Amino acid sequence: MSFEKIEAPDIYYLMKMPLNKKIRFFWLILLFFIIIFLAYQFVSPSGDWSCTHSFSSFQASSCLGDPTPKERVIKTQGGPLLILGEPVYFSVFSPRPFSHITIKITYRPHLSSSTPIFEAGFLADKKLWRYRLQPVYNLWLEQGLSSWTQLRSGNLSLFQRKEKFSSLSEFLSVWRSQGSSFCSQPRCLAVYNLSLEEAPPALDLRSLSPVSENSFFPYPLRGEHQFYIFLKNKGLSLSGNLLDLNENKDIDDAEIVVFSGRNQVDLLSLPDRRPQKEESGDIGIIQSVKIVNSDLPSGLYRLEFRAGDDLVLSDLSVNSAYLSIINKIWPFTEEAVSLVTDAPYLQVKALSPAALQTLDFGGRHLELTEIYKQYEIKSKRLGGENIRLSTGSLILANNGMFAASSSALINPDYPRLDRFSSLNEQLDFVLADYRPAIIEDEGWLSSTLEFDASDLYRERGKYSLILSIPGLLAEGGGGGLVEIKSINVEFSGPSLGAKIKDWLNL
Amino acid sequence: MKKYFISHDLCKLLAKEIFYFFSALVAVGLAFESLLPGFFCLYFNVSVLAGFWLLSLIISLLCIKEKK
């Protein structure tokens, strides 16, 4: 048996190296570790990545971009960020997409009854500019309902003006089986931050007695809208006309989606195959829209007209006595418009000088003198009001429904606890999915919010974060301010190992 | 007792290698930034890095001048 002589590696090789090679070896190793570190952060093999932006200390760079618009915030030297107006936007960088985001905001709210709600969220749909919001701080739930009885289970809280239920499970059982029958007066239950698709409707559908078989909406509607309809008999028949204004550069695909609860039951796709060029202002021909689905059982349905602002839906007709437009309406006409709404307030915005006017809301007048400014008007009483416009082309919004006539108005939604809610009347119960703020030192509070990030909008490695305090106006409107000390963002998702296993189908 | 002195050659060598290091780091930064804008800036202060790179360039240029 023979053995070959194997030379042991020269461990003194490095020491014997010339000085210039030693120095180069050293910085190459350093660079190698920097690249490994960056690659590790880039890939985030553990599936977790986090960053913290502290406004109270100097940070040259952070995953959080500068807050915009700048006139709504004040950056104090070595102090917190002051939010004076809303909304405020931040871009949030992440090295790759994640499936879950947890943000922790440390803040001091100085809010009033006109600005009781502080929410944060991420952009979910850029086309429709929809943000998915979560509560950060709710003045009513934290302080305003302190005299009410509170039942709590996890994040779900029930506030009762007078104690009627001894446990939350008892309330949920009665609510799910009998609807709002426990109410001594209609619409006595308000909700906050709840997904209500599976909840019993606020309205007893059996009590509905439609006066006609069909509804026709007399005004063209511009951009995205949502509707409630109630089919008395089996089958849906909807028709209308679609017009493309071609004012902006985006391709104007559209969809009409029909929902029953949270289930999508029908979809009409309307791709933009029109020959007119975008931004040309060439209106082109009117496209007919029709949905006929004889299989749909009678009941309540929600329709979503998903479209950009270039598209106008006109001559809308449906085989339902009720045709309510949910929360926002943009009538696109130069003629006078008459509508009804069931909310006691109205927010109005004019987008062109031709739309400036004095509108009538339940006998009260609101003069619109500036375009792009949001105006608000409150009703003198609870319940529905008539809206009269001398010309359309205004965006009207509130937390209720709009309809062409009171007989066509239906509202199956529970009143939502927003800044216009009145806690002194009508409401006896408030059900909220809300995690109370945690009290920290020196009056600071912290709230932790969790988001499913799988379908959040992300562009050039950045998510869009919004901080919203409805009613907070930077232009001397009052309502208080919010101090932000820090924002911590934690991203999580499947680890690299799990992803590899998934790719290999192991 | 040994006498220590600063060698001009050592200075030149250090200046040259530091310049190479910062140039390589800037190249790595550019590569990461083109791949994912904003990523490299999270971990490195770009203005400080650019300042060091410029300083190392000036020093190494001075050293080259000295060689003449």
Interface residues (C-beta under 8 A of the other chain):
Chain A: L19 N20 I23 R24 W27 L30 L31 I34 I35 F37 L38 Q41 F42 C51 A60 S61 S62 C63 F93 P95 R460 G461 K462
Chain B: L10 L13 L14 E17 I18 Y20 F21 A24 L25 V28 F32 L35 L36 P37 G38 F39 F40 C41 L42 Y43 N45 V48
